[in-house]
């Protein structure tokens, strides 16, 4: 429980020049967790001391990272059916003040636009055609080919703001729309690529539904939702000089999708020589590892 009086007293000591005493103050504030963030932000706004501002910003950042780790760990253990929540948690790594309600509403608007175009008589391919039309033609989402390796390509906020993304972010948006409308589309995590699988409806939810045997066709969200067959995946895998595996054709879990998002971000930040972000994400990845061991 937050003791506002004690917390404010501790924050007033954040300019302590003695490093040992400062660490004691910092650790006590840190024990408040994310509850301390609003008070720390208020203190930051009210000081002109550069050294104190740096200390406050550093502590706020650490608390935000701790909060993300806790939320991702909880999601991985208990809430992983909600892909949007996982997507939002990782997006808040870059945008800690993200307006979650605004983002959720914008995704919901796209879902609504697709729903208005659907009817029960449509075939699987016709449903995909409707989703493609709304996402890629009406809303103008598309591949960011000019700045493919930029970390921002992964984040939902950036995707909604710029309408440009990479295979994973575009694929995750496509999944959110399809699943909201009970359309059986699933992610397929390929090496250095991400595509979607449209499942035969009668097999969805069965105990052994993780096999390629019940896939009707595949969808490439990075190419405006183009439909293709498993033969193209086989060809792609051969071009990568890899041996085909079941996982290259079969649906993957939400945890695997979020894991791919984090590992992809780590690689992108390393390419951008941002080792601090890469290291923080490497630590965040442990939240998924911990849930796998549980």
N, C-alpha and C positions, 0 to 999 in steps of 0.2 A: 504493500500500500504506500502511495506517495505521501511523504511528509514535506509539504510545500515550503514550510518555514526552514527546515533543515537543508533542503535542496538548494534554496536560494542563498542560504548562508555558505554552503559549500561552493557554489558557483562564484560567490564574491571572493573566494580564496584562490580562484583559478590563476591569478597573476602572481602566486607565491614564487619568489625567486629561488628558494631552496629546492633543488630537484627532488630530494628525498621526500620532503613534505608535500611537494606538488603531486608526486605519484600517489601518496596516500589519499589526498583530496580527490584526484582523478579516479582512483579505483573505487572510492566510496560513491562518487556520482555514477560511475559505470554500473554499479550494482542496482541502480534504479531502472536500468534498461531503457527501452524506448520512451518510457514515461518522462524521462528527463529532457528529451529533445526539444519540446516547445519552450521550456525555460531557458535552455542553452541558446536557442535561436533568438529569444528575446534579449538575452545578455549580449549576444553578438551584435544585434541591431543597435544597442545602446552604448557601445564602446568605440572609441577611435584609436585604441591602443593596438598597433599591428601585431605585436607579440601575443597579446591576449586573444585577439581575433583568430590567429593561427591555431592556438591551443583549442579554442572553442570549436572551430571548423573541424579540426582533426578528431576531436571527441565525438562530435555529432556524426561524422562519417563512420567512425568505428561502431557507434550504436546502431546506425542504420544497417551496416553490414551484419551485425549480430541479429538484428530483427529479421532481415531477409533470410539468414541461415535458419532461424527458428521457424519461420513461416514455410520455407521450402521443405524442411524436415517434416513438419506437420502435414503438408500437402502430399508428400511422397508416401507417408504412412497411412493417411486416412482420406485424403481428398483428391487423389490423382485422377479420378473419373472426370473431374472438371478441368479440361485442358486450358480454358480461358484463364482460370485462376493461376495456373502454372506459368502461362505466358505473361501475365501481368506481374507476377513476382519477379521474373527475370528482367522484364522491362524496367521495373523500378530500381534495378541495379544501376542503370544509367540515368533514370529520371525519378529520383527519390520522392519528389513532390507531385508525382503523377496524379492527375484527376481521374481516378478509377471509374467514377460514375460517368464521366464524359466519354471515356474510351468504350465502356460497356454499351452506352447508348448508341454510339456510332456503329459499333459492330451489329447491334440489334436492328438498326435502320437497314443495313444491308440484308440481314436475314428477312426483314419484313418485305423488302423489295422482291426478293426471290419468292417468298411465300405467295405474294400476289400474282405471280406468273405461273404458279404450279396448279395442277389439277390431278385428280386420282387416275385419270386415263393415260397419263404420260408413261412412256417406257423409261427404262434406266438411262438410255442414251439421251432421250429427250429432256429428262431432268437435269442431266449434266449440261446439256446445251443451254438450258435456262440459267443455271448457276454461272456458266461461262459468260453469258450475255450480260448478266447483272454486274458481275465482278470486273470483267475485262473490257466490255464495251460501254456500259452505262457509267460505271464508277472509275474507269480508266486505270485500274491497277495493272502493273506490268513489271517486267524484269529490269533490274538496275544493272545493265551491262557495262556502263561506263565506269562505275565505281564498285565493281562486284565484291571486292574483299573488305569494304568498309564495315566496321562493326555495327554502325547504325542500321545496316540492312536487316539485322536480326530483330530489332525492337518493334513492338506493335505500334507504339506511338508514332515512330518515324514512318512506318508503313502507311498508317492512316493519314499522316500529314502530307507525305510526298507522293503517295500512290506507287512507290517503287520499293522493291524488296528482292531478296534472294529466294532460291527454291524453298528453303525451310519456312521463312516467314509468310510467303505467299501460300504455301501449302497448309500452314497452320490456320491462316485466315479461312481458306477454303474448307478445311475440316470443321471449323467453328460454325460456319454457315450451314454446311451439310448436316452436321449432327444436331443442330438446333431444330432442323426440319425432319429428323428421323430418317435421313437418307444415308444408306449404309456405305459411307466412304471412310477409309482408314489410311493411315500413313504407312509408307514403306521407306525405311531408312537405308538408302543405298550409299556406298562409298562416295563421298564428295558430291552427293546429290540427294534429293528428297522428292519422291513422287507419291501418288495416291492410288489406292486400289478400291474399285467398286465391287462390293461383295454381293454374292447371291443372297437375297434377303432371308430365305428360309434357314440359312446356316448361322446367321448372326446370333450371338448369345449362347451358342452351343458350347459345351465343355471343351471341345477340341478345336474351337475356331481360332486358329492361328496359322492355318495351313494355306498354301497357295492354291489348293485344289478347289476352293470355293470362290475364287476371284473371277468375276465376269470380264473385266478389262481394267486397264490402268489409265491414269490421268496425269499429265505433266503441267503443274500449275505455273512453271517457269516459262511455258510456251502457250500461254492463254488457254490452258485447260485442254490441250490436244489429247485425244484418246489414242491409246496404243496397246499392243499385246505383250505378252511375256517374252516373245522373241526379241523385241527391242531391248529388253532388260538383259537378256543373254548376250546380245551383241555388245551392249555397253560394258558389261562385266569383262568380256573378252578383250575389249579395247583397253580396259584398265589392267589387263594382264593378271587377272585374278581367277580363281576357281569359283564357279557358281555355287552358291549355298542356298539353303531353304530360306534363310532370312532376307535374301535379296529379292524375293518374290512375295513374301508373306507380310501380313499386317504387323505393325510394331505397337508397343504400348505407349501410353502418354508419358510414362517415366522415361522411356527410351527417346522419345521426341525431345523432351526437356533436356535430357543428357546431351543429345546431339546439339541442341541450341547452345548449351554452356561450352561444350568442347569446341564448337565452331567459333564462338566468341573468343575463347582463349587463343585460338589460332590467329584470328583476325587482329586481336590486340598485339600479339607478338609480331605480326607482320608490320604493324604500325609502330613498333618499338615502345609500346606502352606496357612495360613489364609489371607495373604496379596493378593495373587492371587485370592483367592475365593471372597474377598471383592471387588476387582477391577472388577471382572466379574459380581458380583451382581449389581454393578453400571452400567456396560455396558448393562445389561439386561433391564434397564430402557429405553434405546433407542427404544427397541421394544414395551415396554408398552406405551411410549409416542405416537408412531405411531398408536397404537390401539385406543387411545383416540381421535386422530385427526379426 
